[in-house]
Amino acid sequence: MGEYVEYLADGVGKSSLKKNQVDKLLMRMDLLDQEDRLLLDLYMNHQVKASKLAQLGGISRGTVYRRINRMIQRLLADEFITIYRHKKRFRREQMEVAYDRFLLGMGERRISERRGMGRRRARRIINELEKWVGEYSPMTNDEIRMTI
């Protein structure tokens, strides 16, 4: 684990993360597309400053910070992981839309363009996925014990 990642896990940084969150991020980084994974890896593991990343990418420093923060939020959220764990319930198209929506943070227009489907279809799939995630709630250990 890089020094900066340990620094974040120690709670010293302004955007400090708990140790389990850092572990979760590191495990889930492989789910990102190559460009986002590289950006997050350079920032977290190799301590490349946002200003340097902005310069290399030809974007503003604020954009780099926003992208990194959004990636971290999406990786720590459990929507896609919940769907992925139950992937046998979903068609390939639904899994692709779930990836675009919950990991890449795309809106319905970009998803429809990327996946070659109409916006209505993209919206319907997104709504189905969000409804399923909202209704799905894994049982806690106490609830499991109560059913035994």
VENJO-V825453 format. One record per residue. N is the residue number from 0. RES is the residue in one letter. NEAR is the number of other C-alpha atoms within 12 Angstrom. Layout:
{{N/RES/NEAR} {N/RES/NEAR}}
//
This chain:
{{0/M/19} {1/G/19} {2/E/17} {3/Y/26} {4/V/33} {5/E/25} {6/Y/22} {7/L/27} {8/A/26} {9/D/19} {10/G/18} {11/V/16} {12/G/16} {13/K/10} {14/S/21} {15/S/21} {16/L/26} {17/K/20} {18/K/19} {19/N/18} {20/Q/27} {21/V/30} {22/D/22} {23/K/24} {24/L/34} {25/L/27} {26/M/19} {27/R/28} {28/M/32} {29/D/18} {30/L/27} {31/L/28} {32/D/19} {33/Q/13} {34/E/19} {35/D/29} {36/R/27} {37/L/22} {38/L/33} {39/L/37} {40/D/31} {41/L/25} {42/Y/30} {43/M/37} {44/N/24} {45/H/20} {46/Q/22} {47/V/23} {48/K/23} {49/A/28} {50/S/19} {51/K/21} {52/L/30} {53/A/23} {54/Q/16} {55/L/16} {56/G/17} {57/G/14} {58/I/17} {59/S/17} {60/R/19} {61/G/18} {62/T/19} {63/V/28} {64/Y/24} {65/R/18} {66/R/27} {67/I/33} {68/N/25} {69/R/21} {70/M/35} {71/I/37} {72/Q/26} {73/R/31} {74/L/34} {75/L/28} {76/A/21} {77/D/27} {78/E/31} {79/F/35} {80/I/23} {81/T/28} {82/I/34} {83/Y/26} {84/R/16} {85/H/20} {86/K/19} {87/K/12} {88/R/15} {89/F/20} {90/R/17} {91/R/16} {92/E/24} {93/Q/33} {94/M/30} {95/E/29} {96/V/41} {97/A/41} {98/Y/34} {99/D/32} {100/R/32} {101/F/36} {102/L/35} {103/L/32} {104/G/29} {105/M/25} {106/G/23} {107/E/28} {108/R/22} {109/R/20} {110/I/31} {111/S/25} {112/E/18} {113/R/21} {114/R/25} {115/G/17} {116/M/21} {117/G/17} {118/R/20} {119/R/16} {120/R/21} {121/A/31} {122/R/24} {123/R/21} {124/I/32} {125/I/33} {126/N/20} {127/E/21} {128/L/34} {129/E/23} {130/K/15} {131/W/21} {132/V/24} {133/G/16} {134/E/13} {135/Y/16} {136/S/14} {137/P/15} {138/M/11} {139/T/10} {140/N/10} {141/D/10} {142/E/11} {143/I/10} {144/R/9} {145/M/9} {146/T/9} {147/I/7}}
//
